[in-house]
Amino acid sequence: MNKVKALLLVGTIFFGLVNALAQSQPTMRIRGAVTGFDNHELQVKTREGKDLKVNVTDNTKINALSTLRMSDIKQGSFVGVTAIQKGPGTPLQAREVHLFPEAQRGTGEGHYDWDLEPGSSMTNANVDAIVNTNNGKELTLSYKGGSQKIIVPQGVPIVTFKPVDKSVLKAGAQVFIITQQAADGSLTAQRILIGKDGMKPPM
């Protein structure tokens, strides 16, 4: 019995380490255009001009983007806003807003650094208030642990997305991909956002 218990303990520790390793694998965000897809491996030319290969699995979530109007954002909506601060003490200015479907409420909730451009941030949060200003709409966003006020100027892209299948991953399609990088450097897509009709995912 002691041997059995010891083996069970070793097995538990082993699987715990494997799970911890999987969770610690770094993520990489990729923006670019699809150059090829064989139903398993996606080839992408990044915005920096690099050619990358990304594994697409049955667990990869694929969503197509479509445009909205600012009027589609309501009090109580759950949104993601990429923004930038133009100077110390100045309000955050939105670069894009994406409306999450209600089933995806809470995705990536919080306020954190982003890599759309230097100094950018991402805020995924609930819309508490929408106020008109001289510079556009001011959104008051709340999330667990804090809140932000972000100005959304006129003309900023407003988008939402819906699930689609792999058939949309055709050469020329503009994509934003969140990948997980394994120890050997290989990339596996966790989430792919694809623009319709040549649209570049703005986030």
Summary of the structure (lengths in Angstrom):
residues: 203
radius of gyration: 20.0
end to end distance: 56.1
largest distance: 75.0
contacts: 572
relative contact order: 0.24
helix: 17%
strand: 50%
